[in-house]
Amino acid sequence: VGAKGVLNIAWVNVSNIPLDKRCEKNIAYVGSLVGVTLDIDKSTVNRPESVRIKLGCRDAENIPAKAEGVLGDHFYDVFYSVDKILVKNNPKGTMTITQD
């Protein structure tokens, strides 16, 4: 009662986080620029091309491709690419849930 919507959930690849800035705190922060970081795929933290996070947001199909954030004393453009949508709203007001 009173909810405005369902939290959409997706696995998202996040790129352009400098390797020397990659820690769970910074990765969670980068996710928070476009939604809520729910989980971090720890096996990807040191992968050069991208880190994979589970992201909660209002609309998983329309996650911005880019956001600007501050890591340390510098601004960075961070890039997002949806890997797999786990929970999304359907046009009829229902939701779809897929296996993780």
C-alpha positions in Angstrom: 0.0 0.0 0.0 1.4 3.4 -1.0 4.2 2.0 -3.1 5.0 4.0 -6.3 6.4 1.0 -8.2 8.3 -2.2 -8.3 12.1 -2.1 -8.0 13.5 -3.3 -11.3 16.7 -5.4 -11.0 19.4 -6.1 -13.6 22.9 -7.3 -13.9 24.9 -4.4 -15.3 28.5 -4.2 -16.7 30.2 -1.0 -15.5 33.3 0.3 -17.3 35.8 3.0 -16.9 36.4 2.6 -13.2 40.2 2.9 -12.8 41.8 -0.3 -11.5 43.5 1.6 -8.7 40.1 2.9 -7.5 38.3 -0.4 -7.6 37.0 -1.5 -4.2 33.5 -2.5 -3.0 32.8 1.0 -1.6 33.7 2.8 -4.9 31.9 0.2 -7.1 28.7 0.6 -4.9 29.0 4.3 -5.3 29.3 4.1 -9.0 26.1 2.0 -9.1 24.4 4.5 -6.9 24.8 7.1 -9.6 22.0 5.4 -11.6 20.2 3.2 -9.1 20.9 1.1 -6.0 23.8 -1.3 -5.9 22.4 -4.6 -4.6 25.3 -6.9 -5.2 28.8 -7.0 -6.8 30.1 -9.9 -8.8 33.4 -10.2 -6.9 34.9 -12.3 -9.6 34.9 -9.2 -11.9 36.4 -6.6 -9.6 39.8 -6.9 -11.2 38.6 -7.6 -14.7 40.1 -4.8 -16.9 37.2 -4.2 -19.2 34.3 -3.9 -16.6 32.8 -4.8 -13.2 29.5 -6.6 -13.0 26.9 -5.3 -10.5 23.3 -6.2 -9.6 21.5 -2.9 -9.8 18.1 -1.9 -8.6 16.4 1.0 -10.4 13.1 2.4 -11.5 13.3 1.2 -15.2 15.9 -1.5 -16.0 15.4 -1.0 -19.8 16.4 2.7 -19.6 19.5 2.7 -17.4 21.6 5.6 -18.6 24.6 4.6 -20.8 26.9 7.1 -19.0 27.1 9.0 -15.7 29.7 11.3 -14.2 31.1 10.7 -10.7 34.0 11.6 -8.4 36.5 9.0 -7.3 39.2 10.4 -5.1 40.0 13.9 -6.4 39.0 13.4 -10.1 35.8 13.3 -12.1 35.2 10.2 -14.3 32.7 9.3 -16.9 31.4 5.8 -16.0 29.6 3.6 -18.6 26.8 1.2 -18.0 25.6 -1.7 -20.2 22.7 -4.0 -19.1 23.7 -7.6 -19.1 20.5 -9.3 -17.9 17.2 -7.9 -16.6 16.0 -10.0 -13.6 12.9 -8.0 -12.6 11.0 -5.5 -14.8 7.7 -3.8 -15.1 5.4 -4.8 -17.9 3.1 -2.4 -19.7 0.0 -3.9 -18.0 1.3 -3.1 -14.6 2.5 -6.6 -13.9 6.1 -7.6 -13.4 8.4 -10.2 -15.0 10.9 -12.2 -12.9 13.6 -14.2 -14.6 16.1 -16.6 -13.0 19.4 -15.2 -11.9 
